[in-house]
Amino acid sequence: MSNEKKHAGLECCPLCGEKVDCALEHYDDDIYYHINCRRCGEYLISARADSASSEPSIKKQLHLISAVTRWNSDRQNVLFLKPSLFYDRAMFEAEILSMCPRNTQERMDHILQYLADKSLYP
């Protein structure tokens, strides 16, 4: 992976619309925006990925992509969001929905884990 950073002109997060710190990076013959968002966390998104013109059913669930990027960012994992994620429902389900809690118990487990991770006490 070659990595070359340049300052990018992207001002808002493609997932939530917040102001972001952003840099352009080159990985394997593709250009990615390296986003650091207060709400979504740190992630890489392909310059060819356009959440604004994504498939309608996926566009309605950008908050799930945001949640998954935040969850991973909090664990020092930087996600690569490729264009196919926004246009291919099967890819979206495999990479995003599979990481989301499916029921109330899993949601509560995620909330409790988040609180434990942020706690100052052991």
Backbone as JSON Lines, residues from 0, in Angstrom:
{"i":0,"aa":"M","n":[0.84,-1.18,0.0],"ca":[0.0,0.0,0.0],"c":[0.88,1.24,0.0]}
{"i":1,"aa":"S","n":[0.81,2.02,-1.03],"ca":[1.52,3.28,-1.0],"c":[0.61,4.3,-0.34]}
{"i":2,"aa":"N","n":[1.21,5.16,0.43],"ca":[0.42,6.12,1.19],"c":[1.0,7.5,0.96]}
{"i":3,"aa":"E","n":[0.24,8.37,0.35],"ca":[0.67,9.74,0.09],"c":[-0.45,10.66,0.55]}
{"i":4,"aa":"K","n":[-0.12,11.57,1.47],"ca":[-1.16,12.46,2.02],"c":[-1.07,13.84,1.4]}
{"i":5,"aa":"K","n":[-2.22,14.41,1.12],"ca":[-2.34,15.78,0.65],"c":[-3.56,16.39,1.33]}
{"i":6,"aa":"H","n":[-3.56,17.71,1.48],"ca":[-4.71,18.37,2.08],"c":[-5.88,18.3,1.1]}
{"i":7,"aa":"A","n":[-7.06,17.98,1.6],"ca":[-8.24,17.83,0.73],"c":[-9.19,19.0,0.94]}
{"i":8,"aa":"G","n":[-10.05,19.21,-0.02],"ca":[-11.02,20.3,0.06],"c":[-12.35,19.9,0.66]}
{"i":9,"aa":"L","n":[-12.51,18.66,1.09],"ca":[-13.76,18.19,1.68],"c":[-13.94,18.83,3.06]}
{"i":10,"aa":"E","n":[-15.05,19.53,3.26],"ca":[-15.27,20.25,4.52],"c":[-16.27,19.57,5.44]}
{"i":11,"aa":"C","n":[-17.21,18.81,4.88],"ca":[-18.26,18.16,5.67],"c":[-18.18,16.65,5.53]}
{"i":12,"aa":"C","n":[-18.54,15.97,6.6],"ca":[-18.57,14.51,6.6],"c":[-19.63,14.01,5.62]}
{"i":13,"aa":"P","n":[-19.27,13.08,4.74],"ca":[-20.26,12.55,3.79],"c":[-21.36,11.72,4.46]}
{"i":14,"aa":"L","n":[-21.15,11.31,5.7],"ca":[-22.13,10.48,6.4],"c":[-23.09,11.29,7.26]}
{"i":15,"aa":"C","n":[-22.57,12.32,7.95],"ca":[-23.44,13.04,8.89],"c":[-23.52,14.54,8.64]}
{"i":16,"aa":"G","n":[-22.64,15.1,7.82],"ca":[-22.69,16.51,7.51],"c":[-21.92,17.42,8.45]}
{"i":17,"aa":"E","n":[-21.27,16.86,9.49],"ca":[-20.46,17.65,10.43],"c":[-19.21,18.18,9.74]}
{"i":18,"aa":"K","n":[-18.66,19.27,10.26],"ca":[-17.36,19.77,9.8],"c":[-16.3,18.75,10.16]}
{"i":19,"aa":"V","n":[-15.32,18.54,9.24],"ca":[-14.31,17.5,9.45],"c":[-12.9,18.0,9.13]}
{"i":20,"aa":"D","n":[-11.93,17.28,9.67],"ca":[-10.55,17.38,9.21],"c":[-10.39,16.31,8.15]}
{"i":21,"aa":"C","n":[-9.78,16.66,7.04],"ca":[-9.74,15.74,5.91],"c":[-8.42,15.86,5.16]}
{"i":22,"aa":"A","n":[-7.91,14.74,4.67],"ca":[-6.71,14.71,3.84],"c":[-6.92,13.7,2.72]}
{"i":23,"aa":"L","n":[-6.31,13.93,1.58],"ca":[-6.36,12.97,0.47],"c":[-5.23,11.98,0.63]}
{"i":24,"aa":"E","n":[-5.54,10.7,0.4],"ca":[-4.53,9.65,0.46],"c":[-4.7,8.75,-0.75]}
{"i":25,"aa":"H","n":[-3.57,8.2,-1.21],"ca":[-3.57,7.28,-2.35],"c":[-3.26,5.87,-1.84]}
{"i":26,"aa":"Y","n":[-4.16,4.93,-2.09],"ca":[-3.98,3.53,-1.75],"c":[-4.32,2.68,-2.96]}
{"i":27,"aa":"D","n":[-3.38,1.86,-3.38],"ca":[-3.63,0.88,-4.45],"c":[-4.38,1.48,-5.64]}
{"i":28,"aa":"D","n":[-3.84,2.51,-6.23],"ca":[-4.4,3.15,-7.43],"c":[-5.79,3.73,-7.22]}
{"i":29,"aa":"D","n":[-6.15,4.09,-6.01],"ca":[-7.41,4.75,-5.75],"c":[-7.14,5.92,-4.81]}
{"i":30,"aa":"I","n":[-8.0,6.9,-4.84],"ca":[-7.87,8.07,-3.98],"c":[-8.93,7.99,-2.89]}
{"i":31,"aa":"Y","n":[-8.5,8.18,-1.66],"ca":[-9.4,8.14,-0.51],"c":[-9.32,9.45,0.25]}
{"i":32,"aa":"Y","n":[-10.44,9.85,0.84],"ca":[-10.45,10.93,1.81],"c":[-10.24,10.31,3.18]}
{"i":33,"aa":"H","n":[-9.25,10.79,3.9],"ca":[-9.03,10.35,5.28],"c":[-9.79,11.35,6.15]}
{"i":34,"aa":"I","n":[-10.93,10.9,6.68],"ca":[-11.85,11.76,7.41],"c":[-11.65,11.57,8.92]}
{"i":35,"aa":"N","n":[-11.65,12.68,9.63],"ca":[-11.69,12.63,11.08],"c":[-12.87,13.49,11.52]}
{"i":36,"aa":"C","n":[-13.96,12.82,11.87],"ca":[-15.22,13.48,12.19],"c":[-15.51,13.32,13.69]}
{"i":37,"aa":"R","n":[-15.98,14.38,14.29],"ca":[-16.32,14.35,15.72],"c":[-17.41,13.31,16.02]}
{"i":38,"aa":"R","n":[-18.35,13.15,15.1],"ca":[-19.48,12.25,15.31],"c":[-19.19,10.82,14.8]}
{"i":39,"aa":"C","n":[-18.64,10.69,13.6],"ca":[-18.45,9.38,12.97],"c":[-17.1,8.74,13.27]}
{"i":40,"aa":"G","n":[-16.15,9.52,13.77],"ca":[-14.83,9.0,14.05],"c":[-13.91,9.11,12.85]}
{"i":41,"aa":"E","n":[-12.87,8.31,12.86],"ca":[-11.87,8.33,11.79],"c":[-12.14,7.19,10.81]}
{"i":42,"aa":"Y","n":[-12.14,7.51,9.52],"ca":[-12.36,6.5,8.49],"c":[-11.82,6.99,7.16]}
{"i":43,"aa":"L","n":[-11.7,6.08,6.21],"ca":[-11.3,6.4,4.85],"c":[-12.47,6.12,3.93]}
{"i":44,"aa":"I","n":[-12.75,7.06,3.02],"ca":[-13.83,6.86,2.06],"c":[-13.29,7.15,0.68]}
{"i":45,"aa":"S","n":[-13.59,6.28,-0.25],"ca":[-13.14,6.45,-1.63],"c":[-13.68,7.76,-2.19]}
{"i":46,"aa":"A","n":[-12.85,8.45,-2.96],"ca":[-13.3,9.68,-3.61],"c":[-14.42,9.38,-4.61]}
{"i":47,"aa":"R","n":[-14.51,8.13,-5.06],"ca":[-15.57,7.74,-6.0],"c":[-16.87,7.38,-5.3]}
{"i":48,"aa":"A","n":[-16.82,7.21,-3.98],"ca":[-18.04,6.9,-3.22],"c":[-18.8,8.18,-2.97]}
{"i":49,"aa":"D","n":[-20.06,8.17,-3.31],"ca":[-20.88,9.37,-3.15],"c":[-22.13,9.0,-2.38]}
{"i":50,"aa":"S","n":[-22.12,9.3,-1.08],"ca":[-23.27,8.92,-0.26],"c":[-24.53,9.68,-0.66]}
{"i":51,"aa":"A","n":[-24.38,10.85,-1.28],"ca":[-25.54,11.65,-1.68],"c":[-26.32,11.0,-2.82]}
{"i":52,"aa":"S","n":[-25.64,10.26,-3.69],"ca":[-26.34,9.63,-4.82],"c":[-26.37,8.1,-4.68]}
{"i":53,"aa":"S","n":[-26.26,7.61,-3.44],"ca":[-26.28,6.17,-3.23],"c":[-27.68,5.61,-3.44]}
{"i":54,"aa":"E","n":[-27.76,4.28,-3.41],"ca":[-29.05,3.6,-3.55],"c":[-29.99,4.12,-2.46]}
{"i":55,"aa":"P","n":[-31.26,4.41,-2.79],"ca":[-32.19,5.02,-1.82],"c":[-32.31,4.25,-0.5]}
{"i":56,"aa":"S","n":[-32.35,2.93,-0.56],"ca":[-32.49,2.16,0.69],"c":[-31.24,2.28,1.56]}
{"i":57,"aa":"I","n":[-30.09,2.46,0.95],"ca":[-28.85,2.64,1.7],"c":[-28.73,4.08,2.19]}
{"i":58,"aa":"K","n":[-29.17,5.02,1.37],"ca":[-29.11,6.43,1.74],"c":[-29.89,6.69,3.03]}
{"i":59,"aa":"K","n":[-31.0,5.97,3.22],"ca":[-31.8,6.13,4.43],"c":[-31.11,5.55,5.66]}
{"i":60,"aa":"Q","n":[-30.04,4.78,5.45],"ca":[-29.37,4.12,6.57],"c":[-27.91,4.56,6.73]}
{"i":61,"aa":"L","n":[-27.6,5.78,6.3],"ca":[-26.24,6.29,6.48],"c":[-25.86,6.36,7.95]}
{"i":62,"aa":"H","n":[-26.87,6.52,8.83],"ca":[-26.59,6.56,10.26],"c":[-25.97,5.25,10.75]}
{"i":63,"aa":"L","n":[-26.3,4.13,10.09],"ca":[-25.71,2.85,10.47],"c":[-24.23,2.8,10.07]}
{"i":64,"aa":"I","n":[-23.92,3.34,8.89],"ca":[-22.5,3.4,8.47],"c":[-21.74,4.29,9.46]}
{"i":65,"aa":"S","n":[-22.35,5.4,9.84],"ca":[-21.74,6.3,10.82],"c":[-21.48,5.57,12.14]}
{"i":66,"aa":"A","n":[-22.45,4.81,12.6],"ca":[-22.3,4.07,13.86],"c":[-21.18,3.05,13.78]}
{"i":67,"aa":"V","n":[-21.1,2.35,12.65],"ca":[-20.05,1.33,12.48],"c":[-18.67,1.98,12.39]}
{"i":68,"aa":"T","n":[-18.57,3.11,11.69],"ca":[-17.26,3.79,11.62],"c":[-16.86,4.29,13.0]}
{"i":69,"aa":"R","n":[-17.8,4.82,13.79],"ca":[-17.5,5.28,15.15],"c":[-17.07,4.12,16.03]}
{"i":70,"aa":"W","n":[-17.8,3.02,15.96],"ca":[-17.49,1.83,16.77],"c":[-16.07,1.36,16.48]}
{"i":71,"aa":"N","n":[-15.72,1.3,15.21],"ca":[-14.38,0.86,14.84],"c":[-13.32,1.9,15.19]}
{"i":72,"aa":"S","n":[-13.62,3.15,14.97],"ca":[-12.67,4.21,15.28],"c":[-12.33,4.23,16.77]}
{"i":73,"aa":"D","n":[-13.32,4.01,17.61],"ca":[-13.09,3.96,19.06],"c":[-12.16,2.81,19.45]}
{"i":74,"aa":"R","n":[-12.04,1.82,18.59],"ca":[-11.18,0.66,18.82],"c":[-9.91,0.71,17.97]}
{"i":75,"aa":"Q","n":[-9.57,1.91,17.5],"ca":[-8.38,2.17,16.68],"c":[-8.35,1.37,15.37]}
{"i":76,"aa":"N","n":[-9.52,1.05,14.82],"ca":[-9.63,0.43,13.51],"c":[-10.16,1.47,12.54]}
{"i":77,"aa":"V","n":[-9.44,1.71,11.46],"ca":[-9.88,2.69,10.47],"c":[-10.52,1.93,9.32]}
{"i":78,"aa":"L","n":[-11.82,2.16,9.08],"ca":[-12.54,1.47,8.0],"c":[-12.28,2.12,6.65]}
{"i":79,"aa":"F","n":[-12.22,1.31,5.62],"ca":[-12.17,1.77,4.23],"c":[-13.57,1.64,3.67]}
{"i":80,"aa":"L","n":[-14.21,2.75,3.32],"ca":[-15.54,2.72,2.72],"c":[-15.39,2.84,1.21]}
{"i":81,"aa":"K","n":[-15.68,1.75,0.52],"ca":[-15.52,1.68,-0.94],"c":[-16.83,2.06,-1.63]}
{"i":82,"aa":"P","n":[-16.76,2.46,-2.9],"ca":[-17.97,2.87,-3.63],"c":[-19.06,1.8,-3.63]}
{"i":83,"aa":"S","n":[-18.68,0.54,-3.74],"ca":[-19.69,-0.53,-3.81],"c":[-20.56,-0.58,-2.57]}
{"i":84,"aa":"L","n":[-20.06,-0.1,-1.45],"ca":[-20.83,-0.09,-0.21],"c":[-22.08,0.77,-0.33]}
{"i":85,"aa":"F","n":[-22.04,1.81,-1.16],"ca":[-23.16,2.75,-1.29],"c":[-24.11,2.38,-2.43]}
{"i":86,"aa":"Y","n":[-23.72,1.45,-3.28],"ca":[-24.55,1.11,-4.45],"c":[-25.01,-0.34,-4.48]}
{"i":87,"aa":"D","n":[-24.36,-1.21,-3.69],"ca":[-24.65,-2.63,-3.72],"c":[-25.26,-3.05,-2.37]}
{"i":88,"aa":"R","n":[-26.54,-3.35,-2.38],"ca":[-27.26,-3.69,-1.14],"c":[-26.64,-4.91,-0.45]}
{"i":89,"aa":"A","n":[-26.22,-5.92,-1.21],"ca":[-25.61,-7.12,-0.62],"c":[-24.31,-6.77,0.1]}
{"i":90,"aa":"M","n":[-23.51,-5.89,-0.49],"ca":[-22.26,-5.46,0.14],"c":[-22.56,-4.68,1.42]}
{"i":91,"aa":"F","n":[-23.57,-3.82,1.37],"ca":[-23.98,-3.04,2.54],"c":[-24.4,-3.97,3.68]}
{"i":92,"aa":"E","n":[-25.2,-4.97,3.35],"ca":[-25.65,-5.92,4.37],"c":[-24.5,-6.71,4.95]}
{"i":93,"aa":"A","n":[-23.56,-7.14,4.09],"ca":[-22.43,-7.95,4.55],"c":[-21.46,-7.15,5.41]}
{"i":94,"aa":"E","n":[-21.19,-5.9,5.03],"ca":[-20.16,-5.14,5.72],"c":[-20.69,-4.23,6.82]}
{"i":95,"aa":"I","n":[-21.93,-3.78,6.74],"ca":[-22.45,-2.84,7.74],"c":[-23.5,-3.49,8.62]}
{"i":96,"aa":"L","n":[-24.57,-4.0,8.02],"ca":[-25.65,-4.58,8.84],"c":[-25.19,-5.74,9.69]}
{"i":97,"aa":"S","n":[-24.19,-6.5,9.21],"ca":[-23.68,-7.63,9.99],"c":[-22.97,-7.17,11.26]}
{"i":98,"aa":"M","n":[-22.54,-5.91,11.3],"ca":[-21.83,-5.38,12.47],"c":[-22.78,-4.66,13.44]}
{"i":99,"aa":"C","n":[-24.02,-4.44,13.03],"ca":[-24.98,-3.71,13.86],"c":[-25.71,-4.66,14.8]}
{"i":100,"aa":"P","n":[-26.06,-4.17,16.0],"ca":[-26.85,-5.01,16.91],"c":[-28.21,-5.34,16.3]}
{"i":101,"aa":"R","n":[-28.65,-6.57,16.48],"ca":[-29.89,-7.03,15.84],"c":[-31.11,-6.99,16.75]}
{"i":102,"aa":"N","n":[-30.9,-6.96,18.04],"ca":[-32.05,-6.96,18.95],"c":[-31.74,-6.09,20.17]}
{"i":103,"aa":"T","n":[-32.7,-5.99,21.07],"ca":[-32.56,-5.13,22.23],"c":[-31.38,-5.55,23.11]}
{"i":104,"aa":"Q","n":[-31.2,-6.85,23.3],"ca":[-30.1,-7.34,24.14],"c":[-28.75,-6.93,23.55]}
{"i":105,"aa":"E","n":[-28.58,-7.08,22.25],"ca":[-27.32,-6.7,21.61],"c":[-27.11,-5.19,21.69]}
{"i":106,"aa":"R","n":[-28.18,-4.41,21.55],"ca":[-28.07,-2.96,21.67],"c":[-27.62,-2.57,23.07]}
{"i":107,"aa":"M","n":[-28.22,-3.2,24.07],"ca":[-27.83,-2.91,25.46],"c":[-26.38,-3.31,25.71]}
{"i":108,"aa":"D","n":[-25.96,-4.44,25.15],"ca":[-24.57,-4.87,25.3],"c":[-23.62,-3.84,24.69]}
{"i":109,"aa":"H","n":[-23.98,-3.31,23.52],"ca":[-23.14,-2.29,22.87],"c":[-23.09,-1.01,23.71]}
{"i":110,"aa":"I","n":[-24.22,-0.6,24.26],"ca":[-24.27,0.61,25.09],"c":[-23.42,0.42,26.35]}
{"i":111,"aa":"L","n":[-23.58,-0.72,27.0],"ca":[-22.81,-0.99,28.21],"c":[-21.31,-1.08,27.9]}
{"i":112,"aa":"Q","n":[-20.96,-1.7,26.78],"ca":[-19.55,-1.78,26.39],"c":[-18.98,-0.39,26.12]}
{"i":113,"aa":"Y","n":[-19.76,0.45,25.46],"ca":[-19.34,1.83,25.18],"c":[-19.09,2.58,26.5]}
{"i":114,"aa":"L","n":[-20.02,2.47,27.45],"ca":[-19.86,3.14,28.75],"c":[-18.64,2.61,29.49]}
{"i":115,"aa":"A","n":[-18.42,1.3,29.44],"ca":[-17.26,0.7,30.11],"c":[-15.96,1.2,29.45]}
{"i":116,"aa":"D","n":[-15.95,1.29,28.12],"ca":[-14.75,1.77,27.42],"c":[-14.43,3.22,27.78]}
{"i":117,"aa":"K","n":[-15.47,4.04,28.01],"ca":[-15.28,5.46,28.31],"c":[-15.07,5.73,29.8]}
{"i":118,"aa":"S","n":[-15.31,4.72,30.63],"ca":[-15.2,4.89,32.08],"c":[-13.75,5.11,32.51]}
{"i":119,"aa":"L","n":[-13.55,5.92,33.53],"ca":[-12.22,6.17,34.07],"c":[-11.85,5.13,35.12]}
{"i":120,"aa":"Y","n":[-12.82,4.35,35.56],"ca":[-12.59,3.36,36.61],"c":[-12.38,1.99,35.97]}
{"i":121,"aa":"P","n":[-11.52,1.16,36.62],"ca":[-11.25,-0.18,36.05],"c":[-12.43,-1.12,36.1]}
